[in-house]
Amino acid sequence: MATEVEVVQGNSIKMYYRRLSWAKDKEAELVPYQTSAKLTFKRDSDTTKTKDGNVATSASLKPELELEFVNNSSVPADEFYHSVLKNEKIEVWLVDVDRTNATGDNFAWYAQATVSEDETEAKTGDTSERSITFSVDGTPKQGWLKLSAEQQDQIDYIFRGLSAVVSGENGSEVNGGTPWKDGDAGTYVPKEDSGSDSSKQATTPTATPTNNGANATA
């Protein structure tokens, strides 16, 4: 039986962050306004010539991790400054929010790292952008994880109406809005005309006959 293959979309890969020392106290947070995430595995190789032929040798694996995002005032954005200035170790996850296994867990890469370079670009008339380069400890690990309800809400928020948000009897959110559903496309139900609304009352123009100034006679 052939295995179904899905194309991985760039928008599906999202980075989550946490200071390593916070591991027992806080959940990982989504880095807001990401524009690019890049994970590279490099292994340099060399060839030694011998009398019996060439012998290939490989160096140790060198993972590289980079992130670009629109500069903002979030906790992760400030924490990247902290990591590079204080040499503080952090945890990072690259989570594929669309790829799940049979139990509903999401595919992810996990790494412990420090920020080795943090570049801020601020051009006149444009949004400020940040480019982060991580120095990864060891080898990133791949696996499966479950997004918490709060983490899921960050990437998959529900439709809300204009009214204040309150909690229903079962704990669900009541917000005055109705999410779009299949079959809604093209829906348009006009409001009923109100007899008290003079702007909606039809008027019949009075016709003025023209006879070029002549009086009609029987």
Rosetta blueprint (number, residue, H / E / L):
1 M L
2 A L
3 T L
4 E L
5 V L
6 E L
7 V L
8 V L
9 Q L
10 G H
11 N H
12 S H
13 I E
14 K E
15 M E
16 Y E
17 Y E
18 R E
19 R E
20 L H
21 S H
22 W H
23 A L
24 K L
25 D L
26 K L
27 E L
28 A L
29 E E
30 L E
31 V L
32 P L
33 Y L
34 Q E
35 T E
36 S E
37 A E
38 K E
39 L E
40 T E
41 F E
42 K E
43 R L
44 D L
45 S E
46 D E
47 T E
48 T E
49 K E
50 T E
51 K L
52 D L
53 G E
54 N E
55 V E
56 A E
57 T E
58 S E
59 A L
60 S L
61 L L
62 K E
63 P E
64 E E
65 L E
66 E E
67 L E
68 E E
69 F E
70 V E
71 N L
72 N L
73 S L
74 S L
75 V H
76 P H
77 A H
78 D H
79 E H
80 F H
81 Y H
82 H H
83 S H
84 V H
85 L H
86 K H
87 N L
88 E L
89 K L
90 I E
91 E E
92 V E
93 W E
94 L E
95 V E
96 D E
97 V E
98 D E
99 R E
100 T E
101 N L
102 A L
103 T L
104 G L
105 D L
106 N E
107 F E
108 A E
109 W E
110 Y E
111 A E
112 Q E
113 A E
114 T E
115 V E
116 S E
117 E E
118 D E
119 E E
120 T E
121 E E
122 A L
123 K L
124 T L
125 G L
126 D L
127 T L
128 S L
129 E E
130 R E
131 S E
132 I E
133 T E
134 F E
135 S E
136 V E
137 D E
138 G E
139 T E
140 P E
141 K E
142 Q E
143 G E
144 W E
145 L E
146 K L
147 L L
148 S L
149 A H
150 E H
151 Q H
152 Q H
153 D H
154 Q H
155 I H
156 D L
157 Y L
158 I L
159 F L
160 R L
161 G L
162 L L
163 S L
164 A L
165 V L
166 V E
167 S E
168 G L
169 E L
170 N L
171 G L
172 S L
173 E E
174 V E
175 N L
176 G L
177 G L
178 T L
179 P L
180 W L
181 K L
182 D L
183 G L
184 D L
185 A L
186 G L
187 T L
188 Y L
189 V L
190 P L
191 K L
192 E L
193 D L
194 S L
195 G L
196 S L
197 D L
198 S H
199 S H
200 K H
201 Q L
202 A L
203 T L
204 T L
205 P L
206 T L
207 A L
208 T L
209 P L
210 T L
211 N L
212 N L
213 G L
214 A L
215 N L
216 A L
217 T L
218 A L
